[in-house]
Amino acid sequence: MARKKGQSPLFRRPVVSWALYDWANSAFATTVMAGFFPVFFKQYWNVGVEASVSTFRLGVANGAASLIIALTAPLLGTIADRGGIRVRLLLLATVLGAAATGGLYLAGEGQWQLAVALYLVASLGFWSGITFNDALILDVAESKDELDLISAYGYALGYVGGGLLFAVNVAMTLKPEFFGLASAAEAVRLSFVTVAAWWILFSLPVFLFVREGKPAAPLGLLAAARSSFGELKATVTHVRRYRPLLWFLLAYWLYIDGVNTVIKMAVDYGLSLGFPEESLIVALLLTQFVAFPAALAFGWLGSRIGAVNGIFIAIAVYVAATIGAYGMQSATHFYALAVAIGLVQGGIQSLSRSYFGGLVPVEKRGEFFGFYNMVGKFSAVIGPTLVGVTALVTGSTRAGILSVLLLFGVGAILLWQARRVAATAQN
């Protein structure tokens, strides 16, 4: 169907369908990854186990999931490119992730091994799905000028969708009797099932209404897989040839590590300062809903001043928020921090994705987006380690959180270099 003159791309059915996938899978990110799994893992699946042991088990589970995902992302991206099967692989990843998430309901008290195994499979489905869906943005956008807005649209819907279900799930645990449940533990277990159902239901439009471009000579799945091993080795070489893209990936690796560190360490930091657990949950929900309009605003801003300038603004806000966190004294301050982070979290992620999409050769989008997501997964290592080592050496968790400034500072410098190299390449 031809696009009507003046029609916003956000009203096109393929764009809405593509963006709804963020709405669908964000329920896993909020309810499972950031919300209930870490707490339930310690209090239910590791009941009676020393805190240090359960923390070690959780750390190993997260580390193993990150490593598997990071190593397989470029491989899966290459298979998708050569086979022209992004949508089908997205369907497979979604079913796999949702089934494993729902399966967490079956992991009984003390069965931490089963919980870890299911979490690994669910995480693989979640992050693999992101790789395939990211690559499909170039199929739903009709021009590079639309990338910033469409990318932001996806993140905005993700924050709302994930936040809505998380709010319901939190209510279920706080008032289980209102929902006809026997206990908070039963409510948490049922929440995993609701995430699985939500994920499947709102993913349906992308499978029905998004059509991907086919390669000139598509390969079968097995042939594409065999071919991918050789191409995987060449991916790094390919990336190195695109100097603007290489400099951007180096910058992204550091500043997004700072973003991920703030996401993962904020609640732990608040607890270490003695803030009530209920306040931290409210702050997490607050971030989700502030991020919805903010992500859309950043998409509009990126289309006006350029994606790189928008990223610089987001980094500046993160720097200010980190400095503010250093002197934080009350839960009210934590709420203010949550709002500040919500204003830029979706923006920096969406603009990074759209800017990268504008640099990627169309024929290698799956391969390069796989590499992009691999960089994002490996970026979850430096920041938390830096915070932990700094806190241990100085004896201060406040000093630990302040160390994140190094990631944002160096990342900003490399981003400046990436823009300079890109401008030179165009001239």
C-alpha positions in Angstrom: 0.0 0.0 0.0 1.4 3.4 -1.0 2.2 5.8 1.8 -0.1 8.8 2.0 1.7 12.1 1.6 2.5 13.7 5.0 1.5 10.5 6.9 3.7 9.8 9.9 5.7 6.6 9.7 4.4 5.7 13.2 1.0 5.0 11.8 2.1 2.5 9.1 1.1 -1.1 10.0 4.6 -2.6 9.6 6.1 0.1 11.8 3.5 -0.4 14.5 3.9 -4.2 14.3 7.6 -3.9 14.6 7.5 -1.6 17.5 5.0 -3.8 19.4 7.7 -6.4 19.7 9.5 -4.1 22.1 6.2 -3.8 24.0 6.0 -7.6 24.1 9.5 -8.6 25.1 10.1 -5.7 27.6 7.9 -7.6 30.0 10.8 -10.1 30.4 13.3 -7.3 30.9 11.2 -5.6 33.7 9.3 -8.4 35.5 11.9 -11.1 35.2 15.4 -9.7 34.7 15.2 -6.5 36.7 12.4 -7.4 39.0 11.5 -10.8 40.4 14.1 -13.2 39.2 17.1 -11.9 41.3 15.0 -11.6 44.5 13.1 -14.9 44.0 16.3 -16.7 43.2 17.8 -15.7 46.6 14.7 -16.0 48.7 12.9 -19.0 47.2 15.0 -21.1 44.9 18.0 -20.8 47.3 16.0 -20.9 50.5 18.2 -21.8 53.5 21.5 -21.1 51.5 24.0 -18.6 52.7 23.7 -15.2 51.0 27.2 -15.3 49.6 26.5 -18.7 48.0 23.3 -17.7 46.4 24.9 -14.5 45.1 27.7 -16.5 43.6 25.2 -18.8 41.8 23.2 -15.8 40.5 26.4 -14.2 39.3 27.5 -17.4 37.5 24.0 -17.7 35.9 24.1 -14.1 34.6 27.7 -14.4 33.4 27.0 -17.6 31.6 23.9 -16.1 29.9 25.9 -13.0 28.8 28.7 -15.1 27.4 26.5 -17.4 25.4 24.5 -14.5 24.0 27.5 -12.4 23.2 29.2 -15.3 21.3 26.1 -16.4 19.4 24.8 -13.0 18.4 26.9 -12.3 15.3 26.6 -16.0 14.2 22.8 -15.8 14.3 22.9 -12.4 12.6 24.9 -13.9 9.7 22.6 -16.9 9.3 19.6 -14.4 9.2 21.3 -12.4 6.5 22.3 -15.3 4.2 19.1 -17.2 4.7 16.6 -14.3 4.5 14.8 -15.7 7.5 14.9 -13.0 10.2 11.2 -13.2 10.8 11.2 -16.9 11.2 14.2 -16.9 13.5 12.5 -14.1 15.5 9.5 -16.4 15.9 11.8 -19.3 17.0 13.6 -17.0 19.5 10.2 -15.7 20.9 8.7 -19.1 21.4 11.9 -20.4 23.0 12.2 -17.5 25.4 8.5 -17.3 26.3 8.3 -21.1 26.9 11.3 -21.1 29.2 10.0 -18.0 31.0 6.6 -19.7 31.6 8.5 -22.8 32.7 9.9 -20.9 35.7 6.5 -21.5 37.3 7.4 -25.2 37.6 10.7 -24.6 39.4 9.9 -25.4 43.0 11.3 -24.1 46.3 15.1 -24.9 46.4 15.3 -26.0 42.8 17.9 -23.4 41.8 19.5 -25.6 39.1 16.2 -25.8 37.2 15.6 -22.1 37.6 19.1 -21.3 36.2 18.7 -23.6 33.2 15.3 -22.0 32.3 16.7 -18.5 32.8 19.6 -19.2 30.5 17.2 -20.4 27.8 14.8 -17.5 28.3 17.7 -15.0 28.2 19.0 -16.6 24.9 15.5 -16.2 23.4 15.2 -12.6 24.6 18.5 -11.3 23.4 18.5 -13.3 20.1 15.0 -11.9 19.4 16.4 -8.4 19.9 19.1 -9.1 17.4 16.6 -10.2 14.7 14.1 -7.4 15.5 16.8 -4.7 15.4 17.8 -5.8 11.9 14.2 -5.6 10.8 14.1 -1.9 11.4 15.6 -1.4 8.0 12.7 -3.3 6.5 10.0 -1.2 8.0 11.7 2.2 7.6 11.3 3.7 4.1 14.3 6.0 4.4 17.2 6.6 6.8 15.5 9.9 7.8 12.9 7.8 9.6 15.3 5.6 11.6 15.6 7.9 14.7 11.9 8.3 15.1 11.0 4.6 14.5 13.7 3.3 16.8 12.5 5.7 19.6 9.0 4.5 19.0 10.0 1.0 19.7 11.8 1.8 22.9 8.9 4.0 24.0 6.3 1.3 23.6 8.7 -1.1 25.3 8.8 1.0 28.4 5.0 1.3 28.5 4.4 -2.3 27.8 7.0 -3.6 30.2 5.9 -1.1 32.9 2.2 -1.9 32.7 2.7 -5.6 33.2 5.3 -5.1 35.9 2.9 -2.8 37.7 0.2 -5.6 37.6 2.8 -8.2 38.8 3.9 -6.0 41.6 0.3 -5.5 42.7 -0.2 -9.3 42.6 2.7 -9.8 45.0 1.6 -7.0 47.4 -2.1 -8.1 47.5 -2.1 -11.7 46.5 -5.5 -12.3 48.2 -7.1 -9.7 45.9 -6.1 -11.8 42.9 -7.3 -15.0 44.5 -3.7 -16.2 45.2 -2.5 -17.9 48.4 0.8 -16.1 48.8 3.3 -13.6 47.4 5.4 -16.6 46.3 2.5 -17.9 44.2 2.0 -14.5 42.8 5.6 -14.3 41.6 5.5 -17.7 40.1 2.3 -16.8 38.2 3.9 -13.6 37.1 6.4 -15.6 35.0 3.4 -17.2 33.2 1.8 -13.7 32.5 5.1 -12.6 31.0 5.2 -15.6 28.7 1.6 -15.0 27.5 2.2 -11.2 27.1 5.4 -11.9 25.1 3.7 -14.2 22.7 0.4 -12.3 22.3 2.0 -8.9 21.4 4.6 -10.4 19.2 2.0 -11.7 16.7 1.7 -8.5 14.7 5.4 -8.6 13.7 5.1 -12.1 12.4 1.9 -11.2 10.5 2.6 -7.8 9.0 6.4 -7.3 8.7 7.9 -8.5 5.4 11.7 -8.6 5.1 13.8 -8.1 2.0 15.3 -11.2 0.6 19.0 -11.7 -0.3 19.7 -12.1 -4.0 20.7 -15.8 -3.5 19.1 -17.0 -0.3 20.5 -20.1 1.3 18.8 -22.8 3.3 19.1 -22.9 7.1 21.9 -25.5 7.2 23.8 -24.0 4.2 23.5 -20.6 5.8 24.8 -21.9 9.1 27.8 -23.6 7.5 28.5 -20.4 5.5 28.2 -18.3 8.6 31.3 -19.8 10.3 33.5 -18.4 7.6 31.7 -15.1 7.5 31.8 -14.8 11.3 35.6 -14.7 11.1 35.3 -12.0 8.5 32.9 -9.9 10.5 35.6 -8.2 12.5 37.5 -7.5 9.3 34.4 -6.0 7.7 33.7 -3.8 10.7 37.3 -2.5 10.7 36.9 -1.4 7.1 34.1 1.0 8.1 36.1 3.4 10.2 33.1 5.6 11.4 31.3 2.4 12.4 34.4 1.1 14.3 34.9 4.3 16.2 31.2 4.4 17.1 31.3 0.8 18.4 34.2 1.6 20.6 32.4 4.6 22.0 29.1 2.7 22.4 30.9 -0.2 24.2 32.0 2.2 27.0 29.1 4.6 27.4 26.4 1.9 27.1 28.4 0.0 29.8 27.9 3.0 32.0 24.2 2.9 31.2 23.9 -0.8 31.9 25.9 -0.3 35.2 23.4 2.3 36.4 20.5 0.0 35.5 22.0 -3.0 37.3 23.5 -1.3 40.3 20.9 1.4 41.1 18.7 -0.8 43.3 21.7 -2.4 45.0 23.1 1.1 45.7 19.8 2.3 47.1 19.7 -0.7 49.4 23.2 -0.1 50.6 22.2 3.4 51.6 19.4 2.0 53.7 16.4 3.1 51.5 13.2 1.1 51.8 12.7 -1.7 49.3 9.2 -0.5 48.5 10.6 2.9 47.5 13.1 1.3 45.1 10.3 -0.7 43.4 8.3 2.5 43.0 11.3 4.2 41.6 11.8 1.4 39.0 8.2 1.8 37.9 8.6 5.6 37.7 11.6 5.2 35.4 9.6 3.0 33.1 6.8 5.5 32.6 8.9 8.6 32.4 11.0 6.9 29.7 7.9 6.5 27.4 7.4 10.1 26.4 11.1 10.8 26.8 12.1 8.1 24.3 9.6 9.6 21.8 11.0 13.1 22.5 14.5 11.9 21.9 13.5 10.4 18.6 12.1 13.7 17.5 15.1 15.5 18.8 17.5 13.2 17.0 15.7 13.9 13.7 16.2 17.6 14.3 19.7 17.9 15.7 21.2 14.6 14.7 21.5 11.3 16.6 25.0 12.0 17.8 24.1 15.3 19.4 21.2 13.6 21.1 23.5 11.0 22.5 25.8 13.7 23.8 22.9 15.3 25.6 22.0 11.9 27.2 25.6 11.3 28.3 25.6 14.7 29.9 22.5 13.9 31.9 24.0 10.6 33.0 27.1 12.4 34.2 25.0 14.8 36.2 22.8 12.0 37.6 25.9 10.0 38.7 27.3 13.0 40.5 24.0 13.5 42.1 23.8 9.9 43.2 27.2 10.3 45.0 25.6 12.8 47.4 22.2 11.2 47.6 20.7 11.2 51.2 17.1 10.1 51.0 14.5 8.1 49.1 13.2 11.4 47.6 16.6 11.9 46.0 16.4 8.4 44.6 13.0 9.3 43.0 14.7 12.3 41.4 17.5 10.1 40.1 14.9 7.7 38.7 13.2 10.6 36.8 16.5 11.9 35.5 17.5 8.4 34.2 14.1 7.8 32.8 14.4 11.0 30.7 17.4 9.7 28.8 17.6 5.9 29.2 15.4 5.2 26.2 16.8 8.1 24.2 20.4 7.0 24.4 19.5 3.4 23.5 17.2 4.3 20.6 19.5 6.9 19.1 22.4 4.5 19.3 20.5 1.9 17.5 19.2 4.2 14.8 22.6 5.9 14.3 24.3 2.5 14.0 21.6 1.4 11.5 22.4 4.5 9.4 26.1 3.4 9.2 25.5 -0.3 8.4 25.6 -1.6 4.8 22.1 -2.8 3.9 23.3 -6.2 2.7 25.1 -6.9 6.1 22.5 -5.5 8.5 21.9 -8.8 10.3 25.6 -9.6 10.6 26.5 -6.1 11.8 23.5 -5.8 14.2 24.5 -9.2 15.6 28.0 -7.7 16.2 26.4 -4.6 17.7 24.4 -6.6 20.2 27.5 -8.7 21.0 29.3 -5.4 21.9 26.3 -4.5 24.1 26.4 -7.8 25.9 30.1 -7.6 26.6 29.6 -4.0 27.9 27.9 -5.4 31.0 31.3 -6.5 32.4 33.6 -3.4 32.9 31.2 -1.2 34.8 30.0 -3.4 37.6 33.6 -4.7 38.1 34.8 -1.1 38.3 32.2 -0.1 40.8 32.9 -3.2 43.0 36.7 -2.8 42.9 36.5 1.0 43.6 34.1 0.4 46.5 36.3 -2.3 47.9 39.5 -0.3 47.7 38.0 2.9 49.1 35.6 1.3 51.5 32.8 3.5 50.1 29.9 2.6 47.8 29.5 6.2 47.0 33.0 6.3 45.5 32.2 3.1 43.7 29.2 4.6 41.9 31.2 7.7 41.1 33.7 5.6 39.1 31.1 5.2 36.4 32.0 8.7 35.2 35.1 7.2 33.6 33.0 5.2 31.2 30.8 8.1 30.2 33.8 10.4 29.8 35.9 8.2 27.6 32.8 7.1 25.7 32.0 10.7 24.9 35.5 11.3 23.7 35.4 8.3 21.4 32.0 9.3 20.1 33.4 12.7 19.2 36.1 11.0 17.2 33.5 8.8 15.5 31.6 11.8 14.3 34.8 13.5 13.1 35.8 10.3 11.1 32.3 10.0 9.7 32.3 13.7 8.5 35.8 13.1 6.9 34.6 10.0 5.1 31.6 11.9 3.6 33.9 14.6 2.3 
